[in-house]
Structures are given as structure tokens and as C-alpha cells.
Amino acid sequence: MFGPTIEMGEAAIITVFSMAIVFITLLTISFILDLFKIIFVEKKKPVVAQSEPQGKVEIEPKPTVEEDEEALIAVITAAIVAATGKPKEKLIIRSITPIYNPESSWTRMGRIEQMR
């Protein structure tokens, strides 16, 4: 059937059979994965509703915005002191302004690395 040269019709037959083999293999893999889902699925335990709480649950109040800002300022100050090595008494922070940046840190670092 296939000699030293292959005609266009023979090439089309080889292509169709090869594509059919790949398609059948992919279907087989898909069925095997579906069987894995059926075989290895964990059965959910029924949830029993408790009618009475078994103790008092105390909810801690959320920190206010001012407390969050004070903690953020303390962390930023500590980072600056650690980076510069100056004592914190000589460091004066006048204001901290958050900057909104729509691009991610990964994008920014990738751009910086490409410019080197």
C-alpha cells in the first residue's frame, strides 16, 4: 500500500487514522478520569444541627480604622528603621499616603527585569 513515495490520498488516510487514534485515546482517558471521580469520591457525613449552643461565644470587636492606621504606621516605621539603620528617635515621619496601583507586583517586577 505505501511505497517509497506517498500520494496525497494515502497521506489523507494516514492523517484521518492518526486523528481517530488520538481522539479515541483522549476519550478513554476522559472516561478513566470520570471513573476515578466515582470511585474515589468521599461520602459526606450528615450534619447534625445543634439546638443549644454549648457555651457562650464571645466575639472580639473589630479594630477601628484608627487602630489599624496606628498599627500600619508602626510597622512602616519599624521597616524604615531596620532598612536605614538610623535610630527611631531621629526618624520623623510627616505623612503616609497609600498609592493605588492597578497592576500587580508581578507585572511591575517583570517590567523592571526586562528593562535591565
N, C-alpha and C positions, 0 to 999 in steps of 0.2 A: 504494500500500500504506500509506504513512504520510502522513496528512493533517495538518491543523493541530492536531489532538488525537491523542494516542496512547492506545490502550486497554491494559488490563492484559495481554492476551495478546501484543500487539505488543511491549510493554516486556519481557516474559519472553523473547521471541525475540531481541531485541537483546542482552539480558543473556547468554543462552546463547552466542550467536555471539561476543560480545566476550570471554567467558571462554575459549572454544575458541581464539580467535586468540592470546590471551596464553599459554595453555598450550602451543600449538604453537610459539610463538616461544621460550619457555623451553626446550622440548625441543631445538630447533635450536641454541640457544646451548650447551646441555649437550653435544650431540654435537660441536660445533666445539671445545669445550674438551677433550673426550676425544681428538679428533684431534690437538690440539696436544701432548698428553702423549705420544702415539705417535710423532709426527713429530720433536719436539724433545728426546726423552729422550737423555741421554748414555749411551753404552755404557760399562760398567765394564771396566776393564782387569784381566786376571787377575793375581792376586797371586802372585809367586814367593817361596816360602819359602826363607829363607837358613838353611843348615845350620850355619854357623860365624859367630859374631859377629866383626865387623871391628875390634875393638878393645875395650879394657876400658871399661866404663861404670861410672863412679863415682857412687854415689848419695849425695847430701848428706844428712846426718842431719837429721831434722825438729827444729826448735827445741822445747825443752821448754816446759812451761806457765809456768815461772818466767821464762824469757827472753821469752815472749810478753807476760806481765804487765808486765815491766820496760819493754818497748818501748811498750806501751799507756800506761803511766804517763808515760813521757817525752813521748809525743805529746799527751796530755791536758794535761800541764804546759806544754808549748810553746804550745798553743792558749789556755790561760788567760793566760799571759804576754802573748801577742800581743793578746788581747782587752782586757785591763785596762791594759796599758802599764806595769805595775809591773815592777821588776827581779826576776829569778828568785830572787835571794838573800833577798828579803823575803817571798817566797811560801812558805807552809808547807801542804803537803797532808797531812792526817792519815789519810784513808782514801778509797778509791774503791770504791763499791758499784754493781755493774751492776743495772739495773732492768729486769725483764721486762715488756714491754708487748705484749699480744696484737694490738693494732690497728696498722695500718701508719702510716707517717709521712704518707702522702697523706690518710688518713682524719682524722688529727689536725689537719693543716693546713686541710683543708676545713671541719672543725668550727670552728676558730678564726676562719677568714674569715667564716663565716656568723654568728658572734656579734658581729662588728664592726658 
